Amino acid sequence: MTTVLVLNGPNLNRLGTREPEKYGSETLSDLREQLEAQAPEGITIDLRQSNSEAELVGWLHDAVDARTPVILNPAAFTHYSIALRDAAAQVSSAGIELIEVHLTNPHTREDFRQVSYISGVATGIIAGFGFGSYRLALEQIAGR
């Protein structure tokens, strides 16, 4: 049995009600259901969300120790968290897949959103497809 850790950063607990014109009307519970339904036999989804940078860093450390692949939507931490970047780097430098995902395409948004501290240490990046970004990341991990 392989576990895929799906980590979500700040404000993503508000999906469904926060700016639905940008982020859609589906919730994290909906995302969990979709990913669990898509996961091939033998893959378990462990979806988590935190508004705490420290908690996300701790979960990434745990992923390194357990050799767990990660799908990471760092949300606002994408653009300024060196601590999260350093923890993400530990995952990918250990040879564990870490895919950065975004619901929207940051490159079509405000200038400050076009800079990612995570992208340079991620195995890959998928953005702009809503929940489809997560599904594509899961397909990539499942295919390896």
N, CA, C and O atoms as CSV, one atom per row, in Angstrom:
chain,resi,resn,atom,element,x,y,z
A,1,MET,N,N,0.855,-1.180,0.000
A,1,MET,CA,C,0.000,0.000,0.000
A,1,MET,C,C,0.899,1.241,0.000
A,1,MET,O,O,1.793,1.368,0.837
A,2,THR,N,N,0.655,2.145,-0.939
A,2,THR,CA,C,1.377,3.408,-1.022
A,2,THR,C,C,0.449,4.532,-0.615
A,2,THR,O,O,-0.700,4.594,-1.052
A,3,THR,N,N,0.955,5.421,0.224
A,3,THR,CA,C,0.208,6.604,0.609
A,3,THR,C,C,0.743,7.793,-0.173
A,3,THR,O,O,1.953,7.943,-0.336
A,4,VAL,N,N,-0.158,8.634,-0.652
A,4,VAL,CA,C,0.202,9.907,-1.266
A,4,VAL,C,C,-0.313,10.996,-0.336
A,4,VAL,O,O,-1.504,11.074,-0.037
A,5,LEU,N,N,0.613,11.830,0.111
A,5,LEU,CA,C,0.282,12.935,1.001
A,5,LEU,C,C,-0.102,14.138,0.153
A,5,LEU,O,O,0.691,14.593,-0.672
A,6,VAL,N,N,-1.305,14.657,0.346
A,6,VAL,CA,C,-1.808,15.812,-0.400
A,6,VAL,C,C,-1.937,16.959,0.595
A,6,VAL,O,O,-2.861,16.999,1.408
A,7,LEU,N,N,-0.984,17.896,0.511
A,7,LEU,CA,C,-0.920,18.999,1.471
A,7,LEU,C,C,-1.446,20.294,0.863
A,7,LEU,O,O,-1.147,20.633,-0.282
A,8,ASN,N,N,-2.226,20.999,1.653
A,8,ASN,CA,C,-2.854,22.242,1.222
A,8,ASN,C,C,-2.569,23.345,2.225
A,8,ASN,O,O,-2.755,23.172,3.429
A,9,GLY,N,N,-2.118,24.475,1.715
A,9,GLY,CA,C,-1.724,25.594,2.561
A,9,GLY,C,C,-2.865,26.509,2.956
A,9,GLY,O,O,-4.038,26.143,2.882
A,10,PRO,N,N,-2.487,27.720,3.382
A,10,PRO,CA,C,-3.437,28.645,3.999
A,10,PRO,C,C,-4.593,29.043,3.094
A,10,PRO,O,O,-4.449,29.233,1.886
A,11,ASN,N,N,-5.730,29.156,3.735
A,11,ASN,CA,C,-6.993,29.597,3.156
A,11,ASN,C,C,-7.672,28.556,2.275
A,11,ASN,O,O,-8.803,28.769,1.840
A,12,LEU,N,N,-7.012,27.440,2.004
A,12,LEU,CA,C,-7.656,26.429,1.171
A,12,LEU,C,C,-8.760,25.694,1.923
A,12,LEU,O,O,-9.562,24.990,1.310
A,13,ASN,N,N,-8.807,25.849,3.229
A,13,ASN,CA,C,-9.941,25.337,3.998
A,13,ASN,C,C,-11.222,26.102,3.662
A,13,ASN,O,O,-12.318,25.670,4.019
A,14,ARG,N,N,-11.083,27.237,2.975
A,14,ARG,CA,C,-12.226,28.067,2.605
A,14,ARG,C,C,-12.718,27.782,1.183
A,14,ARG,O,O,-13.605,28.471,0.679
A,15,LEU,N,N,-12.139,26.764,0.541
A,15,LEU,CA,C,-12.604,26.422,-0.799
A,15,LEU,C,C,-14.109,26.174,-0.780
A,15,LEU,O,O,-14.651,25.605,0.167
A,16,GLY,N,N,-14.753,26.605,-1.827
A,16,GLY,CA,C,-16.209,26.478,-1.918
A,16,GLY,C,C,-16.904,27.778,-1.601
A,16,GLY,O,O,-17.980,28.064,-2.127
A,17,THR,N,N,-16.281,28.578,-0.727
A,17,THR,CA,C,-16.873,29.875,-0.371
A,17,THR,C,C,-15.939,31.042,-0.690
A,17,THR,O,O,-16.408,32.163,-0.885
A,18,ARG,N,N,-14.651,30.804,-0.746
A,18,ARG,CA,C,-13.680,31.877,-1.010
A,18,ARG,C,C,-13.519,32.082,-2.515
A,18,ARG,O,O,-13.064,31.182,-3.222
A,19,GLU,N,N,-13.883,33.236,-2.992
A,19,GLU,CA,C,-13.718,33.608,-4.396
A,19,GLU,C,C,-14.036,32.463,-5.354
A,19,GLU,O,O,-13.163,32.005,-6.090
A,20,PRO,N,N,-15.282,32.004,-5.342
A,20,PRO,CA,C,-15.632,30.863,-6.192
A,20,PRO,C,C,-15.418,31.137,-7.680
A,20,PRO,O,O,-15.255,30.198,-8.458
A,21,GLU,N,N,-15.416,32.393,-8.083
A,21,GLU,CA,C,-15.156,32.707,-9.495
A,21,GLU,C,C,-13.720,32.357,-9.896
A,21,GLU,O,O,-13.443,32.127,-11.074
A,22,LYS,N,N,-12.807,32.316,-8.920
A,22,LYS,CA,C,-11.415,31.928,-9.178
A,22,LYS,C,C,-11.158,30.467,-8.820
A,22,LYS,O,O,-10.500,29.740,-9.564
A,23,TYR,N,N,-11.682,30.053,-7.678
A,23,TYR,CA,C,-11.323,28.755,-7.113
A,23,TYR,C,C,-12.417,27.707,-7.227
A,23,TYR,O,O,-12.202,26.557,-6.844
A,24,GLY,N,N,-13.570,28.069,-7.738
A,24,GLY,CA,C,-14.664,27.123,-7.895
A,24,GLY,C,C,-15.514,26.999,-6.642
A,24,GLY,O,O,-15.251,27.640,-5.625
A,25,SER,N,N,-16.530,26.166,-6.736
A,25,SER,CA,C,-17.478,26.024,-5.629
A,25,SER,C,C,-17.296,24.711,-4.873
A,25,SER,O,O,-18.033,24.432,-3.928
A,26,GLU,N,N,-16.316,23.902,-5.287
A,26,GLU,CA,C,-16.077,22.633,-4.610
A,26,GLU,C,C,-15.201,22.840,-3.378
A,26,GLU,O,O,-14.434,23.800,-3.299
A,27,THR,N,N,-15.328,21.933,-2.427
A,27,THR,CA,C,-14.622,22.020,-1.152
A,27,THR,C,C,-13.466,21.025,-1.088
A,27,THR,O,O,-13.304,20.190,-1.978
A,28,LEU,N,N,-12.676,21.122,-0.038
A,28,LEU,CA,C,-11.614,20.132,0.170
A,28,LEU,C,C,-12.193,18.725,0.344
A,28,LEU,O,O,-11.576,17.744,-0.072
A,29,SER,N,N,-13.359,18.625,0.949
A,29,SER,CA,C,-14.018,17.309,1.071
A,29,SER,C,C,-14.331,16.746,-0.305
A,29,SER,O,O,-14.181,15.547,-0.540
A,30,ASP,N,N,-14.770,17.619,-1.223
A,30,ASP,CA,C,-15.022,17.178,-2.599
A,30,ASP,C,C,-13.723,16.708,-3.253
A,30,ASP,O,O,-13.709,15.702,-3.963
A,31,LEU,N,N,-12.640,17.435,-3.014
A,31,LEU,CA,C,-11.345,17.050,-3.575
A,31,LEU,C,C,-10.921,15.684,-3.048
A,31,LEU,O,O,-10.472,14.829,-3.811
A,32,ARG,N,N,-11.066,15.484,-1.747
A,32,ARG,CA,C,-10.711,14.197,-1.149
A,32,ARG,C,C,-11.491,13.061,-1.827
A,32,ARG,O,O,-10.911,12.041,-2.198
A,33,GLU,N,N,-12.799,13.242,-1.986
A,33,GLU,CA,C,-13.637,12.215,-2.606
A,33,GLU,C,C,-13.185,11.921,-4.031
A,33,GLU,O,O,-13.121,10.761,-4.438
A,34,GLN,N,N,-12.869,12.973,-4.794
A,34,GLN,CA,C,-12.439,12.790,-6.183
A,34,GLN,C,C,-11.115,12.046,-6.264
A,34,GLN,O,O,-10.958,11.136,-7.078
A,35,LEU,N,N,-10.165,12.432,-5.420
A,35,LEU,CA,C,-8.856,11.778,-5.455
A,35,LEU,C,C,-8.948,10.329,-4.989
A,35,LEU,O,O,-8.303,9.452,-5.565
A,36,GLU,N,N,-9.742,10.072,-3.954
A,36,GLU,CA,C,-9.912,8.693,-3.486
A,36,GLU,C,C,-10.573,7.830,-4.553
A,36,GLU,O,O,-10.239,6.655,-4.704
A,37,ALA,N,N,-11.518,8.418,-5.298
A,37,ALA,CA,C,-12.190,7.666,-6.366
A,37,ALA,C,C,-11.235,7.398,-7.529
A,37,ALA,O,O,-11.344,6.364,-8.189
A,38,GLN,N,N,-10.315,8.304,-7.784
A,38,GLN,CA,C,-9.370,8.166,-8.898
A,38,GLN,C,C,-8.179,7.286,-8.547
A,38,GLN,O,O,-7.582,6.669,-9.429
A,39,ALA,N,N,-7.831,7.222,-7.273
A,39,ALA,CA,C,-6.615,6.506,-6.872
A,39,ALA,C,C,-6.689,5.040,-7.287
A,39,ALA,O,O,-7.672,4.355,-7.006
A,40,PRO,N,N,-5.644,4.570,-7.955
A,40,PRO,CA,C,-5.615,3.148,-8.307
A,40,PRO,C,C,-5.565,2.277,-7.054
A,40,PRO,O,O,-5.214,2.744,-5.970
A,41,GLU,N,N,-5.916,1.021,-7.219
A,41,GLU,CA,C,-5.845,0.090,-6.101
A,41,GLU,C,C,-4.427,0.079,-5.548
A,41,GLU,O,O,-3.454,0.035,-6.301
A,42,GLY,N,N,-4.323,0.120,-4.228
A,42,GLY,CA,C,-3.022,0.115,-3.572
A,42,GLY,C,C,-2.510,1.500,-3.217
A,42,GLY,O,O,-1.470,1.623,-2.570
A,43,ILE,N,N,-3.230,2.562,-3.633
A,43,ILE,CA,C,-2.822,3.927,-3.282
A,43,ILE,C,C,-3.863,4.544,-2.366
A,43,ILE,O,O,-5.053,4.571,-2.677
A,44,THR,N,N,-3.394,5.038,-1.236
A,44,THR,CA,C,-4.234,5.708,-0.258
A,44,THR,C,C,-3.942,7.200,-0.296
A,44,THR,O,O,-2.786,7.612,-0.400
A,45,ILE,N,N,-4.986,8.003,-0.212
A,45,ILE,CA,C,-4.848,9.463,-0.196
A,45,ILE,C,C,-4.914,9.944,1.251
A,45,ILE,O,O,-5.844,9.615,1.987
A,46,ASP,N,N,-3.917,10.722,1.642
A,46,ASP,CA,C,-3.891,11.362,2.961
A,46,ASP,C,C,-3.903,12.865,2.718
A,46,ASP,O,O,-2.848,13.485,2.587
A,47,LEU,N,N,-5.106,13.455,2.657
A,47,LEU,CA,C,-5.272,14.868,2.354
A,47,LEU,C,C,-5.336,15.662,3.645
A,47,LEU,O,O,-6.105,15.351,4.555
A,48,ARG,N,N,-4.501,16.704,3.701
A,48,ARG,CA,C,-4.444,17.558,4.892
A,48,ARG,C,C,-4.405,19.019,4.467
A,48,ARG,O,O,-3.980,19.343,3.358
A,49,GLN,N,N,-4.850,19.895,5.357
A,49,GLN,CA,C,-4.799,21.335,5.134
A,49,GLN,C,C,-4.388,22.009,6.419
A,49,GLN,O,O,-4.801,21.605,7.506
A,50,SER,N,N,-3.564,23.050,6.291
A,50,SER,CA,C,-3.202,23.833,7.454
A,50,SER,C,C,-2.953,25.279,7.049
A,50,SER,O,O,-2.431,25.565,5.972
A,51,ASN,N,N,-3.340,26.173,7.936
A,51,ASN,CA,C,-3.002,27.586,7.788
A,51,ASN,C,C,-1.673,27.884,8.470
A,51,ASN,O,O,-1.222,29.029,8.470
A,52,SER,N,N,-1.043,26.873,9.048
A,52,SER,CA,C,0.202,27.012,9.801
A,52,SER,C,C,1.401,26.554,8.975
A,52,SER,O,O,1.467,25.403,8.543
A,53,GLU,N,N,2.324,27.448,8.766
A,53,GLU,CA,C,3.562,27.125,8.058
A,53,GLU,C,C,4.322,26.021,8.794
A,53,GLU,O,O,4.832,25.092,8.168
A,54,ALA,N,N,4.397,26.122,10.112
A,54,ALA,CA,C,5.136,25.138,10.908
A,54,ALA,C,C,4.539,23.743,10.763
A,54,ALA,O,O,5.276,22.761,10.674
A,55,GLU,N,N,3.234,23.649,10.740
A,55,GLU,CA,C,2.597,22.334,10.604
A,55,GLU,C,C,2.907,21.727,9.231
A,55,GLU,O,O,3.208,20.537,9.136
A,56,LEU,N,N,2.837,22.529,8.178
A,56,LEU,CA,C,3.159,22.045,6.840
A,56,LEU,C,C,4.610,21.577,6.759
A,56,LEU,O,O,4.894,20.538,6.164
A,57,VAL,N,N,5.526,22.337,7.353
A,57,VAL,CA,C,6.937,21.947,7.378
A,57,VAL,C,C,7.091,20.599,8.081
A,57,VAL,O,O,7.812,19.726,7.597
A,58,GLY,N,N,6.429,20.428,9.200
A,58,GLY,CA,C,6.495,19.159,9.941
A,58,GLY,C,C,5.976,17.999,9.118
A,58,GLY,O,O,6.559,16.915,9.148
A,59,TRP,N,N,4.893,18.201,8.381
A,59,TRP,CA,C,4.345,17.138,7.546
A,59,TRP,C,C,5.317,16.772,6.426
A,59,TRP,O,O,5.431,15.600,6.068
A,60,LEU,N,N,6.018,17.760,5.870
A,60,LEU,CA,C,7.015,17.470,4.840
A,60,LEU,C,C,8.182,16.676,5.425
A,60,LEU,O,O,8.701,15.768,4.775
A,61,HIS,N,N,8.595,17.010,6.638
A,61,HIS,CA,C,9.648,16.227,7.307
A,61,HIS,C,C,9.194,14.780,7.484
A,61,HIS,O,O,9.960,13.845,7.250
A,62,ASP,N,N,7.932,14.608,7.902
A,62,ASP,CA,C,7.387,13.256,8.071
A,62,ASP,C,C,7.380,12.496,6.742
A,62,ASP,O,O,7.631,11.291,6.712
A,63,ALA,N,N,7.091,13.206,5.640
A,63,ALA,CA,C,7.080,12.569,4.319
A,63,ALA,C,C,8.467,12.059,3.952
A,63,ALA,O,O,8.601,10.981,3.372
A,64,VAL,N,N,9.500,12.829,4.289
A,64,VAL,CA,C,10.870,12.382,4.026
A,64,VAL,C,C,11.152,11.110,4.817
A,64,VAL,O,O,11.648,10.124,4.272
A,65,ASP,N,N,10.835,11.144,6.098
A,65,ASP,CA,C,11.125,9.999,6.964
A,65,ASP,C,C,10.383,8.737,6.533
A,65,ASP,O,O,10.918,7.633,6.634
A,66,ALA,N,N,9.147,8.901,6.053
A,66,ALA,CA,C,8.335,7.751,5.642
A,66,ALA,C,C,8.463,7.447,4.145
A,66,ALA,O,O,7.887,6.476,3.654
A,67,ARG,N,N,9.217,8.279,3.425
A,67,ARG,CA,C,9.406,8.142,1.970
A,67,ARG,C,C,8.058,8.171,1.248
A,67,ARG,O,O,7.763,7.319,0.410
A,68,THR,N,N,7.256,9.170,1.595
A,68,THR,CA,C,5.912,9.336,1.058
A,68,THR,C,C,5.897,10.402,-0.027
A,68,THR,O,O,6.349,11.520,0.221
A,69,PRO,N,N,5.393,10.097,-1.228
A,69,PRO,CA,C,5.271,11.121,-2.262
A,69,PRO,C,C,4.261,12.196,-1.848
A,69,PRO,O,O,3.307,11.929,-1.117
A,70,VAL,N,N,4.499,13.414,-2.334
A,70,VAL,CA,C,3.712,14.562,-1.888
A,70,VAL,C,C,3.155,15.337,-3.079
A,70,VAL,O,O,3.861,15.612,-4.049
A,71,ILE,N,N,1.891,15.677,-2.982
A,71,ILE,CA,C,1.262,16.678,-3.841
A,71,ILE,C,C,1.062,17.890,-2.930
A,71,ILE,O,O,0.386,17.795,-1.906
A,72,LEU,N,N,1.650,19.024,-3.305
A,72,LEU,CA,C,1.670,20.198,-2.430
A,72,LEU,C,C,1.078,21.413,-3.124
A,72,LEU,O,O,1.582,21.860,-4.154
A,73,ASN,N,N,0.005,21.942,-2.553
A,73,ASN,CA,C,-0.499,23.259,-2.939
A,73,ASN,C,C,-0.140,24.188,-1.784
A,73,ASN,O,O,-0.868,24.264,-0.794
A,74,PRO,N,N,0.990,24.899,-1.914
A,74,PRO,CA,C,1.439,25.744,-0.811
A,74,PRO,C,C,0.628,27.023,-0.641
A,74,PRO,O,O,0.823,27.756,0.329
A,75,ALA,N,N,-0.284,27.297,-1.580
A,75,ALA,CA,C,-1.126,28.497,-1.537
A,75,ALA,C,C,-0.248,29.741,-1.363
A,75,ALA,O,O,0.764,29.871,-2.051
A,76,ALA,N,N,-0.608,30.642,-0.472
A,76,ALA,CA,C,0.149,31.889,-0.313
A,76,ALA,C,C,1.597,31.656,0.097
A,76,ALA,O,O,2.457,32.486,-0.200
A,77,PHE,N,N,1.886,30.545,0.772
A,77,PHE,CA,C,3.278,30.266,1.165
A,77,PHE,C,C,4.186,30.058,-0.054
A,77,PHE,O,O,5.409,30.141,0.058
A,78,THR,N,N,3.589,29.789,-1.205
A,78,THR,CA,C,4.347,29.644,-2.452
A,78,THR,C,C,5.287,30.819,-2.660
A,78,THR,O,O,6.420,30.648,-3.110
A,79,HIS,N,N,4.817,32.003,-2.332
A,79,HIS,CA,C,5.447,33.246,-2.763
A,79,HIS,C,C,6.416,33.851,-1.763
A,79,HIS,O,O,7.069,34.850,-2.062
A,80,TYR,N,N,6.521,33.247,-0.553
A,80,TYR,CA,C,7.429,33.874,0.415
A,80,TYR,C,C,8.012,32.947,1.465
A,80,TYR,O,O,8.826,33.394,2.273
A,81,SER,N,N,7.641,31.698,1.491
A,81,SER,CA,C,8.088,30.846,2.587
A,81,SER,C,C,9.364,30.083,2.239
A,81,SER,O,O,9.339,29.075,1.532
A,82,ILE,N,N,10.456,30.586,2.747
A,82,ILE,CA,C,11.734,29.897,2.577
A,82,ILE,C,C,11.752,28.632,3.436
A,82,ILE,O,O,12.356,27.631,3.050
A,83,ALA,N,N,11.103,28.670,4.585
A,83,ALA,CA,C,11.041,27.483,5.445
A,83,ALA,C,C,10.325,26.336,4.737
A,83,ALA,O,O,10.781,25.194,4.790
A,84,LEU,N,N,9.218,26.630,4.082
A,84,LEU,CA,C,8.492,25.588,3.361
A,84,LEU,C,C,9.309,25.100,2.163
A,84,LEU,O,O,9.316,23.906,1.863
A,85,ARG,N,N,9.991,26.007,1.485
A,85,ARG,CA,C,10.857,25.635,0.368
A,85,ARG,C,C,11.956,24.680,0.825
A,85,ARG,O,O,12.228,23.678,0.165
A,86,ASP,N,N,12.587,24.994,1.957
A,86,ASP,CA,C,13.667,24.145,2.454
A,86,ASP,C,C,13.159,22.760,2.848
A,86,ASP,O,O,13.851,21.763,2.640
A,87,ALA,N,N,11.956,22.692,3.415
A,87,ALA,CA,C,11.374,21.393,3.766
A,87,ALA,C,C,10.998,20.622,2.496
A,87,ALA,O,O,11.200,19.409,2.426
A,88,ALA,N,N,10.460,21.313,1.504
A,88,ALA,CA,C,10.114,20.669,0.236
A,88,ALA,C,C,11.365,20.137,-0.455
A,88,ALA,O,O,11.341,19.065,-1.058
A,89,ALA,N,N,12.455,20.892,-0.363
A,89,ALA,CA,C,13.721,20.471,-0.968
A,89,ALA,C,C,14.213,19.167,-0.356
A,89,ALA,O,O,14.829,18.355,-1.047
A,90,GLN,N,N,13.952,18.955,0.922
A,90,GLN,CA,C,14.369,17.712,1.564
A,90,GLN,C,C,13.630,16.518,0.958
A,90,GLN,O,O,14.186,15.426,0.834
A,91,VAL,N,N,12.366,16.743,0.583
A,91,VAL,CA,C,11.577,15.667,-0.026
A,91,VAL,C,C,12.179,15.292,-1.379
A,91,VAL,O,O,12.526,14.134,-1.613
A,92,SER,N,N,12.300,16.271,-2.258
A,92,SER,CA,C,12.763,15.960,-3.612
A,92,SER,C,C,14.230,15.539,-3.642
A,92,SER,O,O,14.608,14.700,-4.460
A,93,SER,N,N,15.063,16.103,-2.770
A,93,SER,CA,C,16.474,15.700,-2.778
A,93,SER,C,C,16.663,14.289,-2.217
A,93,SER,O,O,17.708,13.674,-2.429
A,94,ALA,N,N,15.653,13.773,-1.500
A,94,ALA,CA,C,15.691,12.392,-1.025
A,94,ALA,C,C,15.192,11.429,-2.107
A,94,ALA,O,O,15.093,10.224,-1.877
A,95,GLY,N,N,14.878,11.974,-3.288
A,95,GLY,CA,C,14.399,11.126,-4.383
A,95,GLY,C,C,12.928,10.788,-4.292
A,95,GLY,O,O,12.454,9.860,-4.948
A,96,ILE,N,N,12.204,11.542,-3.478
A,96,ILE,CA,C,10.767,11.329,-3.303
A,96,ILE,C,C,10.041,12.373,-4.145
A,96,ILE,O,O,10.388,13.554,-4.133
A,97,GLU,N,N,9.039,11.920,-4.867
A,97,GLU,CA,C,8.323,12.828,-5.749
A,97,GLU,C,C,7.553,13.882,-4.950
A,97,GLU,O,O,6.838,13.568,-3.999
A,98,LEU,N,N,7.723,15.146,-5.367
A,98,LEU,CA,C,6.985,16.268,-4.794
A,98,LEU,C,C,6.480,17.110,-5.950
A,98,LEU,O,O,7.262,17.741,-6.660
A,99,ILE,N,N,5.170,17.116,-6.134
A,99,ILE,CA,C,4.565,17.867,-7.230
A,99,ILE,C,C,3.833,19.075,-6.649
A,99,ILE,O,O,2.938,18.944,-5.813
A,100,GLU,N,N,4.241,20.247,-7.116
A,100,GLU,CA,C,3.590,21.504,-6.734
A,100,GLU,C,C,2.354,21.679,-7.609
A,100,GLU,O,O,2.436,21.566,-8.832
A,101,VAL,N,N,1.209,21.954,-6.985
A,101,VAL,CA,C,-0.025,22.178,-7.736
A,101,VAL,C,C,-0.650,23.504,-7.328
A,101,VAL,O,O,-0.466,23.993,-6.213
A,102,HIS,N,N,-1.389,24.061,-8.263
A,102,HIS,CA,C,-2.173,25.276,-8.017
A,102,HIS,C,C,-3.493,25.150,-8.763
A,102,HIS,O,O,-3.543,24.623,-9.874
A,103,LEU,N,N,-4.546,25.634,-8.149
A,103,LEU,CA,C,-5.866,25.620,-8.775
A,103,LEU,C,C,-5.916,26.565,-9.968
A,103,LEU,O,O,-6.471,26.230,-11.014
A,104,THR,N,N,-5.334,27.744,-9.805
A,104,THR,CA,C,-5.288,28.738,-10.872
A,104,THR,C,C,-3.877,28.763,-11.451
A,104,THR,O,O,-2.968,28.126,-10.919
A,105,ASN,N,N,-3.705,29.489,-12.525
A,105,ASN,CA,C,-2.383,29.649,-13.117
A,105,ASN,C,C,-1.753,30.919,-12.545
A,105,ASN,O,O,-2.153,32.024,-12.911
A,106,PRO,N,N,-0.772,30.773,-11.651
A,106,PRO,CA,C,-0.178,31.960,-11.017
A,106,PRO,C,C,0.436,32.934,-12.015
A,106,PRO,O,O,0.563,34.122,-11.718
A,107,HIS,N,N,0.814,32.452,-13.184
A,107,HIS,CA,C,1.471,33.315,-14.168
A,107,HIS,C,C,0.505,34.246,-14.884
A,107,HIS,O,O,0.926,35.131,-15.629
A,108,THR,N,N,-0.784,34.049,-14.660
A,108,THR,CA,C,-1.788,34.940,-15.236
A,108,THR,C,C,-2.371,35.882,-14.193
A,108,THR,O,O,-3.324,36.610,-14.467
A,109,ARG,N,N,-1.798,35.864,-13.005
A,109,ARG,CA,C,-2.336,36.646,-11.890
A,109,ARG,C,C,-1.406,37.784,-11.526
A,109,ARG,O,O,-0.552,38.160,-12.329
A,110,GLU,N,N,-1.549,38.333,-10.350
A,110,GLU,CA,C,-0.740,39.463,-9.922
A,110,GLU,C,C,0.743,39.121,-9.974
A,110,GLU,O,O,1.126,37.957,-9.850
A,111,ASP,N,N,1.576,40.146,-10.159
A,111,ASP,CA,C,3.024,39.938,-10.282
A,111,ASP,C,C,3.597,39.136,-9.126
A,111,ASP,O,O,4.410,38.238,-9.345
A,112,PHE,N,N,3.185,39.443,-7.891
A,112,PHE,CA,C,3.770,38.752,-6.737
A,112,PHE,C,C,3.440,37.271,-6.723
A,112,PHE,O,O,4.178,36.482,-6.133
A,113,ARG,N,N,2.341,36.876,-7.365
A,113,ARG,CA,C,1.963,35.457,-7.408
A,113,ARG,C,C,2.758,34.676,-8.458
A,113,ARG,O,O,2.671,33.449,-8.511
A,114,GLN,N,N,3.514,35.361,-9.275
A,114,GLN,CA,C,4.257,34.705,-10.348
A,114,GLN,C,C,5.616,34.182,-9.882
A,114,GLN,O,O,6.348,33.565,-10.656
A,115,VAL,N,N,5.945,34.430,-8.627
A,115,VAL,CA,C,7.204,33.949,-8.050
A,115,VAL,C,C,6.888,32.801,-7.101
A,115,VAL,O,O,6.077,32.942,-6.186
A,116,SER,N,N,7.541,31.658,-7.331
A,116,SER,CA,C,7.360,30.502,-6.456
A,116,SER,C,C,8.697,30.097,-5.872
A,116,SER,O,O,9.660,29.848,-6.598
A,117,TYR,N,N,8.745,30.035,-4.556
A,117,TYR,CA,C,9.928,29.516,-3.879
A,117,TYR,C,C,9.971,27.984,-3.946
A,117,TYR,O,O,11.018,27.380,-3.717
A,118,ILE,N,N,8.843,27.369,-4.258
A,118,ILE,CA,C,8.741,25.911,-4.256
A,118,ILE,C,C,9.145,25.304,-5.597
A,118,ILE,O,O,9.739,24.226,-5.635
A,119,SER,N,N,8.827,25.985,-6.693
A,119,SER,CA,C,9.025,25.414,-8.031
A,119,SER,C,C,10.440,24.917,-8.275
A,119,SER,O,O,10.623,23.879,-8.911
A,120,GLY,N,N,11.431,25.623,-7.790
A,120,GLY,CA,C,12.818,25.252,-8.032
A,120,GLY,C,C,13.256,23.966,-7.363
A,120,GLY,O,O,14.297,23.411,-7.714
A,121,VAL,N,N,12.479,23.481,-6.406
A,121,VAL,CA,C,12.834,22.238,-5.714
A,121,VAL,C,C,11.798,21.141,-5.932
A,121,VAL,O,O,11.964,20.024,-5.442
A,122,ALA,N,N,10.727,21.453,-6.664
A,122,ALA,CA,C,9.678,20.469,-6.927
A,122,ALA,C,C,10.098,19.538,-8.061
A,122,ALA,O,O,10.866,19.923,-8.943
A,123,THR,N,N,9.592,18.326,-8.028
A,123,THR,CA,C,9.793,17.385,-9.129
A,123,THR,C,C,9.111,17.910,-10.381
A,123,THR,O,O,9.637,17.784,-11.487
A,124,GLY,N,N,7.934,18.502,-10.200
A,124,GLY,CA,C,7.165,19.064,-11.307
A,124,GLY,C,C,6.115,20.016,-10.784
A,124,GLY,O,O,5.871,20.097,-9.580
A,125,ILE,N,N,5.487,20.747,-11.716
A,125,ILE,CA,C,4.489,21.758,-11.365
A,125,ILE,C,C,3.289,21.592,-12.283
A,125,ILE,O,O,3.441,21.449,-13.497
A,126,ILE,N,N,2.093,21.610,-11.698
A,126,ILE,CA,C,0.856,21.551,-12.481
A,126,ILE,C,C,-0.049,22.662,-11.950
A,126,ILE,O,O,-0.340,22.721,-10.755
A,127,ALA,N,N,-0.488,23.537,-12.846
A,127,ALA,CA,C,-1.271,24.694,-12.407
A,127,ALA,C,C,-2.332,25.064,-13.434
A,127,ALA,O,O,-2.168,24.852,-14.636
A,128,GLY,N,N,-3.424,25.621,-12.922
A,128,GLY,CA,C,-4.425,26.219,-13.779
A,128,GLY,C,C,-5.593,25.338,-14.144
A,128,GLY,O,O,-6.453,25.761,-14.918
A,129,PHE,N,N,-5.661,24.130,-13.620
A,129,PHE,CA,C,-6.711,23.197,-14.006
A,129,PHE,C,C,-7.699,22.912,-12.867
A,129,PHE,O,O,-8.391,21.895,-12.900
A,130,GLY,N,N,-7.773,23.786,-11.869
A,130,GLY,CA,C,-8.662,23.538,-10.748
A,130,GLY,C,C,-8.292,22.233,-10.066
A,130,GLY,O,O,-7.110,21.935,-9.889
A,131,PHE,N,N,-9.295,21.455,-9.682
A,131,PHE,CA,C,-9.016,20.168,-9.044
A,131,PHE,C,C,-8.311,19.215,-10.009
A,131,PHE,O,O,-7.682,18.245,-9.585
A,132,GLY,N,N,-8.418,19.495,-11.302
A,132,GLY,CA,C,-7.713,18.689,-12.282
A,132,GLY,C,C,-6.205,18.721,-12.086
A,132,GLY,O,O,-5.515,17.766,-12.442
A,133,SER,N,N,-5.685,19.810,-11.524
A,133,SER,CA,C,-4.244,19.881,-11.233
A,133,SER,C,C,-3.844,18.771,-10.272
A,133,SER,O,O,-2.808,18.131,-10.452
A,134,TYR,N,N,-4.665,18.543,-9.249
A,134,TYR,CA,C,-4.396,17.474,-8.279
A,134,TYR,C,C,-4.518,16.104,-8.943
A,134,TYR,O,O,-3.696,15.217,-8.711
A,135,ARG,N,N,-5.561,15.939,-9.778
A,135,ARG,CA,C,-5.771,14.642,-10.431
A,135,ARG,C,C,-4.614,14.301,-11.367
A,135,ARG,O,O,-4.186,13.149,-11.433
A,136,LEU,N,N,-4.106,15.304,-12.094
A,136,LEU,CA,C,-2.961,15.082,-12.969
A,136,LEU,C,C,-1.720,14.716,-12.150
A,136,LEU,O,O,-0.940,13.853,-12.552
A,137,ALA,N,N,-1.543,15.369,-11.014
A,137,ALA,CA,C,-0.398,15.049,-10.139
A,137,ALA,C,C,-0.508,13.621,-9.622
A,137,ALA,O,O,0.488,12.899,-9.579
A,138,LEU,N,N,-1.703,13.210,-9.232
A,138,LEU,CA,C,-1.900,11.845,-8.750
A,138,LEU,C,C,-1.614,10.838,-9.864
A,138,LEU,O,O,-0.995,9.802,-9.620
A,139,GLU,N,N,-2.059,11.135,-11.072
A,139,GLU,CA,C,-1.762,10.239,-12.199
A,139,GLU,C,C,-0.260,10.094,-12.391
A,139,GLU,O,O,0.235,8.997,-12.650
A,140,GLN,N,N,0.463,11.199,-12.265
A,140,GLN,CA,C,1.903,11.168,-12.445
A,140,GLN,C,C,2.550,10.279,-11.368
A,140,GLN,O,O,3.398,9.442,-11.676
A,141,ILE,N,N,2.151,10.468,-10.134
A,141,ILE,CA,C,2.729,9.669,-9.040
A,141,ILE,C,C,2.355,8.203,-9.200
A,141,ILE,O,O,3.197,7.321,-9.031
A,142,ALA,N,N,1.097,7.945,-9.527
A,142,ALA,CA,C,0.633,6.562,-9.670
A,142,ALA,C,C,1.324,5.860,-10.831
A,142,ALA,O,O,1.495,4.641,-10.807
A,143,GLY,N,N,1.719,6.618,-11.842
A,143,GLY,CA,C,2.352,6.028,-13.005
A,143,GLY,C,C,3.810,5.682,-12.819
A,143,GLY,O,O,4.404,5.014,-13.665
A,144,ARG,N,N,4.390,6.124,-11.729
A,144,ARG,CA,C,5.820,5.863,-11.503
A,144,ARG,C,C,5.954,4.630,-10.678
A,144,ARG,O,O,7.070,4.218,-10.362
